[in-house]
Amino acid sequence: MTGDDTAIVVVPRARVEETLLKAERIVAVDAQVKERIRAGESFGSAAAAAGYIPARKA
């Protein structure tokens, strides 16, 4: 179990490794989006490029 000011998360022991891997991927995608936004891209473009959301069809 872990938590912060906004939530508590409980992960069964048998799924800790799987959950950690997923969380690390999420953090990496968030970092990519953040970098692209700081470089001047819109959120939609940055998020699509990082695989966070589907790319918009023209």
Residue frames as qw, qx, qy, qz and C-alpha x, y, z in Angstrom:
[[0.000, 0.891, 0.454, 0.000, 0.00, 0.00, 0.00],
 [0.395, -0.076, 0.014, 0.916, 1.20, 3.50, -0.81],
 [0.052, 0.847, 0.526, 0.054, -0.41, 6.89, -0.90],
 [0.292, 0.146, -0.044, 0.944, -0.11, 10.63, -1.05],
 [0.161, 0.202, 0.342, -0.904, -2.36, 13.62, -0.34],
 [0.532, 0.206, -0.215, -0.793, -4.84, 12.60, -3.02],
 [0.876, 0.083, -0.317, -0.354, -5.04, 8.81, -3.06],
 [0.523, -0.428, 0.730, -0.098, -4.07, 5.44, -1.66],
 [0.701, 0.368, -0.513, -0.332, -3.12, 2.51, -3.87],
 [0.689, -0.314, 0.631, -0.170, -3.23, -1.13, -2.80],
 [0.609, 0.474, -0.566, -0.289, -1.51, -3.69, -5.04],
 [0.965, -0.219, 0.110, -0.096, -1.59, -7.41, -4.34],
 [0.458, -0.622, 0.573, 0.274, 1.94, -8.80, -3.80],
 [0.696, 0.164, 0.648, 0.261, 1.56, -11.13, -6.76],
 [0.465, 0.760, 0.361, 0.275, 1.07, -8.13, -9.06],
 [0.314, -0.838, 0.068, 0.440, 3.67, -5.71, -7.70],
 [0.446, -0.258, 0.540, 0.666, 6.23, -6.28, -10.48],
 [0.276, 0.520, 0.678, 0.439, 3.62, -6.04, -13.24],
 [0.083, -0.928, -0.359, 0.059, 2.16, -2.90, -11.70],
 [0.396, -0.695, 0.205, 0.564, 5.57, -1.29, -11.28],
 [0.422, 0.032, 0.617, 0.663, 6.42, -1.91, -14.95],
 [0.134, 0.732, 0.588, 0.316, 3.14, -0.32, -16.05],
 [0.248, -0.917, -0.170, 0.261, 3.72, 2.66, -13.76],
 [0.460, -0.457, 0.369, 0.666, 7.23, 3.15, -15.13],
 [0.331, 0.343, 0.641, 0.601, 5.86, 3.16, -18.70],
 [0.038, -0.882, -0.461, -0.091, 3.25, 5.75, -17.72],
 [0.369, -0.801, 0.055, 0.468, 5.90, 7.99, -16.14],
 [0.459, -0.151, 0.526, 0.700, 8.06, 7.69, -19.28],
 [0.203, 0.602, 0.619, 0.461, 5.16, 8.67, -21.55],
 [0.197, -0.926, -0.291, 0.137, 4.31, 11.61, -19.28],
 [0.448, -0.592, 0.252, 0.621, 7.93, 12.77, -19.48],
 [0.387, 0.175, 0.612, 0.667, 7.85, 12.57, -23.30],
 [0.042, 0.809, 0.532, 0.247, 4.66, 14.60, -23.44],
 [0.346, -0.865, -0.103, 0.349, 6.10, 17.20, -21.05],
 [0.477, -0.335, 0.401, 0.707, 9.29, 17.55, -23.11],
 [0.285, 0.402, 0.632, 0.598, 7.38, 17.98, -26.35],
 [0.099, -0.900, -0.421, -0.052, 5.09, 20.61, -24.81],
 [0.412, -0.753, 0.090, 0.505, 8.11, 22.52, -23.49],
 [0.424, -0.100, 0.550, 0.713, 9.52, 22.37, -27.04],
 [0.213, 0.258, -0.149, -0.930, 6.41, 24.16, -28.29],
 [0.234, -0.185, -0.858, -0.419, 4.02, 21.41, -29.36],
 [0.594, -0.338, -0.026, -0.730, 0.36, 21.46, -28.38],
 [0.532, -0.250, 0.722, -0.365, -0.80, 18.95, -25.79],
 [0.868, 0.310, 0.221, -0.320, -2.77, 17.03, -28.42],
 [0.655, 0.642, -0.398, 0.003, 0.17, 16.72, -30.77],
 [0.000, -0.575, 0.756, -0.312, 2.64, 15.84, -28.00],
 [0.651, -0.133, 0.620, -0.417, 0.31, 13.29, -26.42],
 [0.884, 0.405, 0.041, -0.231, -0.44, 11.63, -29.77],
 [0.490, 0.672, -0.547, 0.099, 3.28, 11.46, -30.65],
 [0.133, -0.449, 0.796, -0.383, 4.02, 9.81, -27.31],
 [0.409, -0.126, -0.884, -0.189, 1.18, 7.29, -27.72],
 [0.088, 0.107, 0.647, -0.750, -0.81, 8.80, -24.85],
 [0.552, 0.491, 0.394, -0.547, -3.85, 9.44, -26.99],
 [0.663, 0.370, 0.568, 0.318, -4.70, 8.37, -30.56],
 [0.189, -0.175, 0.300, 0.919, -3.50, 10.72, -33.31],
 [0.449, 0.580, 0.313, -0.603, -6.22, 12.85, -34.85],
 [0.545, 0.297, 0.663, 0.418, -7.22, 11.89, -38.35],
 [0.033, -0.284, 0.193, 0.938, -7.10, 14.66, -40.92]]
